[in-house]
Structures are given as C-alpha cells and as structure tokens.
Amino acid sequence: MGFFDSIPQVTYQGPKCKDPYAFKYYDPERVILGKKMKEHLPFAMAWWHNLCANGRDMFGEGTADKTFGAAPGTMEHAKAKVDAGIEFMKKLGIGYYCFHDVDLVPEDPEDINVTNARLDEISDYILEKTKGTNIKCLWGTANMFNNPRFMNGAGSTNSPEVYCFAAAQIKKALEITVKLGGRGYVFWGGREGYETLLNTDMKLEQENIASLMRMAVDYGRSIGFKGDFLIEPKPKEPMKHQYDFDAATAIGFLRQYGLDKDFKMNIEANHATLAGHTFQHELRVSAMNGMLGSVDANQGDMLLGWDTDEFPFNVYETTLAMYEILKAGGIPGGFNFDSKNRRPSNTFEDMFHGYILGMDTFALGLIKAAEIIEDGRIEKALRDRYASYETTEIGRKIRNHTATLEELAGCAAQMKKPACPESGRQELLEQIMNEVMFG
C-alpha cells in the first residue's frame, strides 16, 4: 500500500478537461521551439516544503500531517518521507528533487558525527529506492539558518567554532549531493547579514563568506562535483540587511572575490518581489551576466511583506519569466517548486493540487512566451527603439567603444539639440501581450 493510493496517475488531458487530477497545459512530450516541454521545464520537488512543512507558522501549530505513519525525529520517519516523496514524484512525472541536509534526516543536537552517519544511511536508501527510475537530485544545500548556533549567520558568524560547523555541514551536503548525482549546489544565506552596524564588521563578514564559498568550490571539484554552485538572492527575512540582497548584488560580490567562474544564480520569484523587483528583472540581470543557473518556482502575495512561497498561478508572471529564459537559451538547472500549500489546504490531495497548479502555470507560461517570440512584434519594437545605434555613424562608434568624450560633445554642439528619442510604445506592447495571452 502506498501513501497516495486514492490519487490517480496525473497525465495531460488538455485545457477542456475538468478532472482535478489532470494537467491542462503541461504536456511533457509537446515540442515547443524545437524542444520537448519536459526539457524546457525540468521540474523538481522541494523536499522541505512538500515532505516536511506541516503548515506551522509564527502564529499557530501545524495543520497538515506529514508524519507518513512514522514517529517524527526518527530514521523511520526519514525513510517514510523518502517513500512518500518518490511515490509523489512518480504520480506527477516529476524527475528531480531538491533538499537541505536536515530535511533528509533529524539533526542530532549533541553530535554532528551522528547526523552525518544518518545522512550516509538515508542517501543509501534514496539511491536504493530511486534505482531503475528517472528520479534524480537537482541540487542540494545545507540548512545553516535554523539551528541556534547560526543566530549570527554561518559564513558571517562572529564565532570561529560556528564557522567550523558551517564548513562541516557544507562538506557533508556536498558529498551527499555528489552521491545523489546533483546538478547543482545552492548557497542560500538565510542569516548571512546583520541587524545593526553598531556590532557588525561587514568587511570581515563578507570576506569570511567568500572564503567559505571558495573552500566549498575547491572541495567540491576535488570530489568530482562538475555542476554549478548557486547563490539564491534574498533581500530580507530573517536578517534585516542580507548580503545577497538581489541578483546584481550577489553577482557583484562573486566578481569581487573571484568566484564568478564557478557560481550562477538560483532565482526565486518571491525573493525578487521582496527586493522590489519583478521575477523577470532578476532573470534578465542573471542572464545578461551569464549567470542564470536555476529557478525556485513560486510567487508571493503583494499585500504581504514576507516570503509566502505560494504555488504560482499568475500566468502573466510565468509568461514573462519564460520569455526571459527562452531568450537566454534555457537554464542549466531546473524549476524547483519552493512552494507550500496554504495553511488551510492540509490534505494529501492538496499537495497534488498545488503541484498540478504550479506545473500547469509554468507550462502555459512557456506556451505563451513561445508565441510572443514567434509573433515577433515585441522583438521588432525592441530592435527599432535602439536602431539608431546601428544606423548612424555616431551610434556605431558609441557601441564599438571608439568614440571620445570630445567627439561626442562636438557632435552635440553641431546638432544644437537632439531629436526626440524613439517612442517606447509601452501601451502598444502591453496590448500585444494581451492579444497573445487571450487572442
């Protein structure tokens, strides 16, 4: 007997189907712009939200039963989550999962060696249970924000002893990621930041974070990890000032410390909006810097100022996101559903409804983004807006970096005043978006 026997295999049935356990838009074999949908959208299950989170928040206890028939805090429970997760992924056709170390096993409060032994045991169990399937690890990471020792951060801690424990967790999480065939390793600096500068040596903290990342790269490569290291930017929560505020900040940090050759961005939609950006802005910044690595698929509530991690349902947002990703040539990582059911959605059925919603929303976004590209009008308007940089001599000199300040000033003096810039035609482009979305 499985955990989800009452739930049928979820398959593509088309937009007119009313079955709640069917995909309306996610057709894994459908070819879009020369590639199958399942190749455009390598979806992943987030171990922590789907198998661990029970709806508990700062105001109330959990509402969902995620024990899967075993006592929490035991290795039996850890193995039950493996069994449930694999059954869940098979029923949805999801090929990947992502994890933190302490999602997989209970952390021993007294001895990190016990925790590491548990990680060895559970990773063996995962390999055994996924043998003969197409289920693989997308990326792994270490939880260095829950344990009280990380109250002041991991790499940014003021304690060398805590820094050693952060290094130990990263080392083990990297080993498990390699063992499970992970394509990436993520740094989410959940407490890498500060509350007040009165007690903070920002330069020391950032140098120590960079050193920890450099050691991780060196060790990861030494044990055969060939994937991308990833930073997941987040502007606030839990720390008031986080060092990985947004993609541009994180990229600047990586370049400052010579880490940009090994790292890319893992962009989360909800983190983008918390930074005052759009999801597509963060994707564009990452792509134009050659650092678009992977995506955490969710959305936030614009009326709430924290990380709500909702399953994505805004097709405008996923369309614009997939437009950026398609123009960038795709991503080397995947789409991890760092999403959780709302607290009153507390059944196993709701877990499936959340993933069906998210997968269909990104699939429809992919379909519409491809239609925008094939339509061509938005791309033409963009080219036309900047055409004078190609069609005029002075424009070409600016673009190929041969113009001098004196030459440009002389050009301005000869013109006396510039011509009116090409219209941005924003309203027309938004109308085209509506035509593609609903036409």
Summary of the structure (lengths in Angstrom):
residues: 439
radius of gyration: 23.7
end to end distance: 46.4
largest distance: 83.0
contacts: 1410
relative contact order: 0.11
helix: 48%
strand: 12%
